[in-house]
């Protein structure tokens, strides 16, 4: 089933920048509405970080689907080879070279190319550097999630936005996926009354899940761990679904699967440095062959000489500092409690979620397709028939809702997100899916505080780490104090 007109599965739903005033009020969304997006000209975008997400998604789409609205005016990266690779692909689409800039000359690129917006897609731990500096130089910012990885860097972004009044948009494509928007729709309409508690469980498979243990993501200083890098999507969904912000977090986590000991239990002699040179590659079910995939070879293997980055490091290395399974309990400012789990070594990639409300329960499940970041496959695509949404009222029959479907990456969310950001036509988004620095902050702070809790074994208050965030723009939710219908008495005591 296709979603209603406000959440179309294809085509061009209307965008975000031009409709901020209609949806949020003139200043509420960002503290400063970016005036550049209302001008009758192409918007100039500089891209910092030419990795998989940047090259295969943002740049490709800006060069093609949104070329009438956007002009990419600069590439910036620490790897000279990836810069040339990004330009080569872009030139094949546009017929023109894009100015290339080493990361040490970021200021010079801004001065010379005069971008309206800086798109940040670098490693997570460096996002704050470019977000803050772009604002200081007068640019609005679009950043990949997570906005950053720790409390200190988060506060730097909050303070920079407050001082320079530039916008910072965080690209939470899961909000735009029609099946997730449908959950927001059901909750907002009071289908199960007001929410009391939530059970949320996310599973990563040994392809996508293992991939985080090969890459820079395996260093918690750079990525914040899966509880920040990956779970920022999930925590943002929860904040948005509930129209609430997290207050306290308690968490436990460990790495017990992706370890040298597990390598031996699986029949290997032990861990090795990387797949390319592994003497036991023929025996390892986690082997990645960078030479066999054109995308991965051209983007990473062919450019190792410039920065020494190995895309295929062993998932069983001892120097990995992130957890592979985590349990988190979160209390929200509206009184809701959530129990959340994240595991990175399951057979399939999926999540199940249950919302327990005063009028019943919503259960939702989605199974995602197998992919490895950068291999050319569709990211976050939903398996055919792999999603359901059911409502269990306190009394009466179960209601099976036909799931709203979308096309493309992340359950249809990628295209809708880009439409919202880059197409200048005006329309209202009743679901308020656009995410600014405040939403970006509260999404990461659940994970950041979870890291703190895992380290000290205590319940941690978010407000003790970062202040001055402000409240995100969320839609109204069902009353938590108003009258409720009395459930019907069952015909037979003890029956459903």
Buried (B, 14 or more C-beta within 10 A) or exposed (E): EBBEEBBBBBEBBBBBBBBBBEBBEEEBBBBBBBEBBEEEEBBBBBBBBBBBBBBBBBBBBBBEBBBEBBBBBBBBBBBBBBBBBBBEBBEEEBEEEBBBBBBEEBEEBBEEBBBBBBBBBBBBBBBBBBBBBBBBBEBBBBBBBBBBBBBEBBBBBBEBBBEBBBBBBBBBBBBBBBBBBBBBBBBBEBBBBBBBBBBBBBBBBBBBBBBBBBBBBBBBEBBBBBBBBBBBBBBBBBBBBBBBBBBBBBBBBEBEBBBBEBBEEEEBEEBBEBBBEBEBBEEBEBBBEBEEBEBBBBBBBBBBEBEEBBBBBBBBBEEBEBBBBBBBBBBBBBEBBBBBBBBBBBEBBBBBBBBBBBBBBBBBBBBBBBBBBBBEBBBBBBBEEBBBBBBBBBBEEEBEBEBBBBBBBBBBBBBBBBBBBBBBEEBEBEBBBBBBBBBBBBBBBBBBBBBBBBEEEEEBEBBEBBEEBBEBBBBEBBEEEEEBEEEEEEEEEEEE
